[in-house]
Structures are given as C-alpha cells and as structure tokens.
Amino acid sequence: MSQPATTPKKRALMPSTPLRSRLRGHGHALDAIVRIGKAGVTHAITTHLNKALFDHELVKVKLEAESPDDRYTVADRLAAQPGVNVVQILGRTILLYKRHPQEPRFEGKRATDGGLTEAEKPAPKAPRKGRDARKGKRRGRSR
C-alpha cells in the first residue's frame, strides 16, 4: 500500500523539535521585515532576505494580497535557499530561520535560556509570604 503524499504544509515546515517551539515563541512578537508584493519572489527579495537572516536569524515574511503566488509556493521557494528553514506558516505570514554561522542565538550553549544574556534575563520573583504561600492561591475564598 502506498503512503499518502505529504501536504504542502507538512512538506514546507521544519521538523517539530524543541528548537522549533522556541523559534515560534520568539517569532510571535516580531514584525515582518520582508514583504512580498505583486512582483512575487524576486532576486532583490532573496538578497534582502539573506541579509536579514544573517543579521537576525529569525525573520517574518509577509505576503501582501496582490502577491501572485500562494503561501506554500513562496515558502518552498524561500526554503530552497541553503540553510533556510520554514518554522511556521500562519495565514499570509511565513516565519523563516537560518542558523548564524559564528554566533547562533537560538542554538548552542545559550539555547536553554532563549538566547538571552545575563543582563537581559528577568529578575527572579520574590517568594510569597503568609497564608498564600502555605495554602496556594486561596485569596478571596470564604469557608
């Protein structure tokens, strides 16, 4: 029995890993750096995308309404470049990742803390005191 062909969505995405999960979390707050309009994916767009990926590692690409190609075709064309992975396709937005050759932010020794330096990490929360610490969150609850 032959296996069913993979859908364009599954074919375009990088494998599900903890790295992909972290990248999706980081990509949520990003703004689209590259926008694809009525000319589609051109040489200028791929050049701009390569520069943005080198600078940021994680880039959002937005397909405008007048784009001639659908999102899966664009994702396949952009992922065909060496080292580029499609992390997520959500609506008309594509999240791309390319590991930096010298200083990766999301992989390697600093990957467990999300790529944050000591100065960027949030301060630890102070322990709770009183009844709330012993009983959990029971505020406002009458007996």
N, C-alpha and C positions, 0 to 999 in steps of 0.2 A: 504494500500500500504506500503510495507516495505521500510525502509530507505536504501540508498546505503551504502555499507561497507566503512569505512574510509580508505583512502590510508595509506600506511606505513609512508609516510612523515608526514601527519597530525597527526597520532597516536603517533608519536615519539616526537613531539615538545611540549614544554610547552605552555600554552595559551598566546595569544597576549595581552600584557599589556605594560604600560609604562616601567616597570622594564625590560621586555624582550628587548624592544627597546634600553634602556640604556646599557644592557649587550652586545647586538650585537655591539654597538658603541665601547665599551671598548675592546671587543674581537677582533676587526679588527686589532689592532696593535700588538696583542700577537703572540708569536712564539709557535709552537707545543711543549708541554712538554712531552707528551706521544705519542709514535709511536707504531703502531700495525703492525707486520710483518707476516711472513709465519706461525708462530705458532698460530696466532689468539689471541683471548682474553683469557689470562691465569691467574692463581692465582697471579703471580708476577705482571702482568699488573694492575690488580684490586687493589692490595696492593699499588703499586706506584701511581695509580690514586687517591686513597683515601687520601694518604699523600699530594699529590699535591693540591687536592681540599680543604683540611684542611688549607694548607698554603696560597693558592691564591684565593679560592672561585670560580674563573673563569679559566677554563683550555681548551686549544685546544688539540684535539686528532687527529693525522694524520694516515690515513690508507695507508700503503705502497701498491705498485702494487701487491706484492706477497701475500697479505692477502687473506685467503681462504673465508672469509665471506664478504657479501656486506655491504654497509654503514648503511642501515636500521636495519639489524640484529645486527650489532655491537652497534648501538645506543640503540636499545631495551635492549640488554644485560647490557650495562653500566647504562642505566636509571633504571634498575630493582633494583639497589642498593638503600638503604634507603636515601631519601632526594636529590638524584641526578636528575637534570632536564636537558633535551636536549634543548638548546637555539636555535641552528641553525645547519643545515646540509648543507654544501656548498661544492660541489664536493666530494673529499675524506677527508674532514676535518669536524670534529664534535666539536661544542662548548658546553661544559658542565658547569653547575653551581650547587653549593651546598652551601647553606647559612651557614656561620660560626656560631657556637652555642653561642659564647660570644660576639664577635666583628664583626658584619656584616658590610662589606664595601659598599655594593650596596643597602641595605635595611635599614630602620630605620631612625633615626634622621638626618643622614648625606646623605641620598639618594638624596635629591634635588640638592646638589652640586656635584653629581657624585662621592662621597666618597673622596673628596679632603679636606685636612686640610687647614687652613688659609695660611700657608707658601707655599702650593702647588698651590693655586689659582693664575691665571694670574692677572697682574695689570690692572686696568680699563683704557680704552683708553681715551686720552685727547679729549675734544670737538674740533670740526673743527672750523676754523675761516674764515672770509672773505666771498666772494661771494659763495663759495662752501657750506657753512653752510646754507645760505639763500635759495639757489635755488636747492640744491641737487647736484647730480653728473652731472655737465654740462661742465666739462673741455673739452677743445679741440673742442667744438662745435661752429661753426660760425653761425651767423644770416643772 
